[in-house]
Amino acid sequence: MSPKQHKVKVGISVGDFNGIGPEIIMKALKDKNITDFFTPIIFASGKLFAYQKNIFKLNHNFNYILDPEDAQSGKLNMVNLWKDNVNVDLGKPTPESTKMAIDSLNAAADALQKGKIDVLVTAPINKDEMLKQGFRHTGHTGFLEEKADKKGLMFMVSDRLRVAVSTHHIPISQVSENISKEKLRKQIKLLNQVLIEDFCVEKPKIAVLGLNPHAGDGGALGKEEIEIIEPVINELSENGMMVFGPFPADSFFQPHKYTNFDAVLAMYHDQGLIPFKTIAYKYGVNFTAGLPFVRTSPDHGVAYDIAGQNIADETSFLEAIFAAIHIFRTRTEYQELSANRLKPQKIAIDHGVDEDVPVE
């Protein structure tokens, strides 16, 4: 079966159920024809969703299962992790809602690693509350990096703009000390690889932002650009990569500038995410790039202020689902084409023929 024919199994973690997680999940799956495109598998509580679907006047019928391998095509599948009643207190985090967010994420990530689901789409979590409950990471990215035993890249994507960040959930006072030549070199190479393998960009053009105002102004406002960022850009450019910068962040995100590039590497969280969320608005998706599995999420948080009011917009969550499916299929197709390319090369080499040398 080709990647395009395979119906992707989309695992969904519930996030903090006192936020807008269950609402945007159910709204994203409300179209009865949605299961024609993928097989959803939610890791949650049947009783929780039965209660919340009444609040939002939604008429979902869930197929309750104990193992994601039992998911059925054409149905809204739910791995029922908790059979007890759930106390819902919309608009604020509770130990119960936080624990369920952690349990749901753990179960979904375990299924992802075992190949029981193809991709993972995560609903928003409350990072501070999860840390209080013993969660060891300041977000999904660090958690999944630990699972994969590999460093990834926080990559915000939309049809208009793609922005990766070199440092993400750390205090602004620690950004400079967390930027190095080695780290930037690895991140830019990884970003280049991700654009080729996951987004089918044949020769990526990558823009790198400076750390300081006006990209350091020749050293007057900081020397990170001169001492760290620019040397890495020059080195990679000399080795054939199309990397440009460092650009001043305050003037870069103008349509005639950023649209000339396939992706942007920002130095820290707000430098990249403020313009991204302004430009992409509700269509943005957070993709944890560079890992052996695919995980996406909407580009917004738990939104306690509107929880339970039936006004949460599911667009970003739906975009996250279809982005995950697209990335999974593109990556799978790339891997299959690469594998098939290697086979005739090996056969030719075994018979003493170099495919790159013309035969007269």
N, C-alpha and C positions, 0 to 999 in steps of 0.2 A: 504494500500500500504506500502511495506517495505521501509526502508531508501534507499536501493540499487536501488529500482524501481522508486523512486521519482525523477523526473527531476528537479534539483535544479535551482532556480531562482537567478542568479548572478547579483547583482547590481554593477555598475561601475561608480565611480566618475571620472571626467575628469582631475583633477589637473590643473596645469598652462598650458594653451593651447599654450603659446609661448615657452614652453619647449618641451619635447619629448612625453608628455602624449597621445595626439591623435594618434601619429604615432605608439607607441607600442600597444595601444588598438586595432587599426585597423589591425596591422600586426598579433596580437595574434588571431584575429577573421577572418583571411583571408581564412582559409580552409573552403570550403563550407559544409563540414560534421561536423563542430565544434558544430553546434546546435543539433546534435544527442546526445550530452553528457550533455548539460545544456542549459538553456534559458538566454541569455545575455540581460540585461536592462541597457543601458547607460543613464546617466543623463547629458545632454549636449545641444548643439545647432546643429540643422540640417544643417544650413547654414555653420557653422564652419567646420563640418565634410565633407560636400560636397566640400568645398574649399580645405581642407587639403588632402582629398583622391586623388584629382587630382595631387597635388604636389608629392605624393608618388606612383602615378600610380597604385592605388588600385581600384578594382571594387566592392564596397560594395553597397548593396541595403538595406536601413534601413526602418523598419516599425515604422513610427512616431506615438507616442501615447501621451495622456495628463496625463494618470495615469498609474503607474506600474501594477495595477491590470488588465489593458487591454493588457498586453504583450501576444504575441502569441508564442506558441512552434514552433520551427523550423525556427524562424526568428531572425534577428538582430534588437532588439527593442531599440528605443530611446525615452526617455521622453524629448520632445522638450521644454526646459525651456526658451529659448529666440528665438523670431521670427524675431528680428531686425538683420541687418547686423552686423558682428563682425569684428573689425579691428585687423588683425593678424600682429604681429611684431616679427617674430621668432628670438629667441636668447636673448631676454631680457624681464623681467617682466614689465607689464604695469598695471595701476589701473583697466583697463577693464579685463585683463586676471586674475588678482588676485580676483576681485569680482566674476567672473564666477567660479573660483576654490572654493570659499566659498559657493556660492549659490548651486553649484553641490553637494558639500559635505553635506550641510544642507538638501537638498532634498533627497539624497540617505540615509542619516542617519534616517530621518523621516520615509521613506518607510521601512527601516530595523526594526525600533521599532514597526511599525504597522503591521509587518508580511507580507508586500506586496512583499518583496524580502526575500530570505533565508539567503544570505550572502552578504557582501560588500567587493569589491576589489577596493582599492584607487590608482589612478595614483599620481605621485609625485607632491608635492606642494612646494612653496617658503615660508618657515615659517616666515622669516623676513618681507617680503612684506605683508603677511596676518596679522601680528601683526599691521603693519602700517594702515591697513584698518579696524581695530577694532576687529579682531579675537583675542580671549582671551587666546589662548593656543599656546605652542611652538611645536605643532605637533598634529598628529591624535590621539595619545594615550590619552592625557589629555582631548581632545574634547569628545572622546567616553566614557571615564570614567565619565565625567559630565553627558552625556546622560543616562548612565546606573546607575548613582548614586552609583558607585562601583569602587574600585581600581582594575586595571588590571595589567598586566605585559608585558613589551616589550620582545617578544620572537622571536628570529631569528631561523628559522628552514630550514633544508635541509635533504636529505637522508643520509648525512654523519655526520652532526653535528647539535646540538640544543643548543643555548646559550640565556639565559635570562639575563637581566641587572637590578640590584637593583636600580640604579639611571640612568636617561637617559639624557634628554636635559636640563642640568644645567651646570654652569661653574665648571671647575675642582676644583677651590678653595672652592666650597661648597659641594663637595662630602662627605668628612669625617663627616661633621655635619649632613648630611642627612642619615647616616647609624646608626641604632639602633638595639638593641636586638628584640624589638617588631616588627619592620619593617621586619627584616630578617626572624624572626619566621613565620610571615604571608606569606611572599613571598615564602619561601621554602615549606610550607604546600600547598600553592596554586599551585606551580610548580609541586609538587607531584600529586595533584588532577588532574591537566591538563594533565599530562602524562598518567594517568590511563583512564580518561574519553574521551579525545580528540585524543590520540595516541595509545590507547589499549596496554599500557605497564603495565603488571600485578603487578610487584614489582619494581618500578623505582629506579635506582641508580643515585644519584645526586652528582655532584662535586661542591664544593664552593671554589671560588678563594679568596686569601687574598687581602687586599687593598694596602698594602705597598710592596716595593721591597723585594723579598725573603720572602714574607708573614710575614714581620716584623722582621725576623732574631732573634726570641726569645725576642723581645721587643727592640732591639737595633735600629731598623729603624721605630718604630711606635708600638703603643700598642693596636690598634683596633682589631688585630687578637686575642690577649690574653684576652682582656676585653669584646669584643662584639661578634666576629664571632665564635670563638672556643666554648664558652659556649653554644651558640645556637645549633651548630652542635652536641655537646655532649648530650644536652637535647633531641633533636629530635631523635637521634640515640637510646637513652635509651628508648624512647617511640615506637620503632619499625620501624622507617623510616631508609632507607639506604642512609644516608647523610655522605659525606666524605670531609675532608679538614681541614683547609684552605690550598690550594695549591699555591705555587708561580706561578704567571701568566706567567713569562718569560720562564718557561720550561714546562708548562702544555700542550700546544697545539702541542704535538708530537704524531704521529699516535698510538704508543703503549700505550699512556696514555689516551687521550681523548676518544678513541674508547671503553674504558672499561665502559663508563658511558652513561646513556640515555639522560642526559642534564647537562648543566653547568650553574651556577649562577655567573656572573661577578659582580664586585662592581660598575663599571661605564661604560659609553657608549663605549669609545675607547678601554678599556681593553677587552671587549667582541666582539665588532664589527670589529676591525682590523683583528684579526685571523679568525673570521667567514667569512668575505668577501674575505679573502685570500684563505681560504680552500674551501668554497662553490662557490666562484667566481660568475658566472652569474645564478646559480641555487638556490640562497638563497631567502627566503621569510620572510617578517616581519609579525608576527602574534600577534595581541593584545589579549593575553591570559587572561582567568579568567573572562571574561564578559559574560552576558547572550546571546550575539549574536556573530557571527563570522565575523571578519574583517582581511583581509590580504592585503599586498602590496608588490611590488618588493623591493629589497634591495638596490635600487639606487635612485638618486635624479633627478632633472628636466633636467640636462645636457644641459644647454643653449648653450654650446660650439659646440654641434653637431646638434642642432635643425634645422630641415628643410633640412638636408643633405642626408636623406634617408639611414642612416647607423646605426641608433639606433637598438639595439638587443632586441627583445621582449621576449626572453626566460624567464627572471625572472618574467615578468608580467604573462606569461602563466603558469609558475609554481605557482604563487600566486593564480590564478583562480582555478587550480586543487587541490592545498593545501586546499583552503577554502571549496571546495566541499567534499574532503576527511574528513576534520575535522567535517564538518556539519553532514555527514552521520555517522561517528564514534560516535559522541556525541549523536545523535538522537537514534542510536541503543543501546548505553549504557543506556540512560534514559528509553527506552522502556523495556529493560531487567530488569532494577532495579525496575521499576513499576510493572512488571509481577511477579517478585520475592516477592515483598511486599504483593501482593494480597493473595497468598496461606498462607503466614505467618499470616496475619491478620485473615483469616478464621480459621486457626488452633488454634490461640490464643483464638478467640471467642468461640471455642468449647472445650477449656480447654486443648489443646494439645500443647506442646512445641516441635517444629520441630527439635530442636537441641538435644532433649533427645530421645534415641532409644526406640522404643516400643517393649516390650517383648511379 
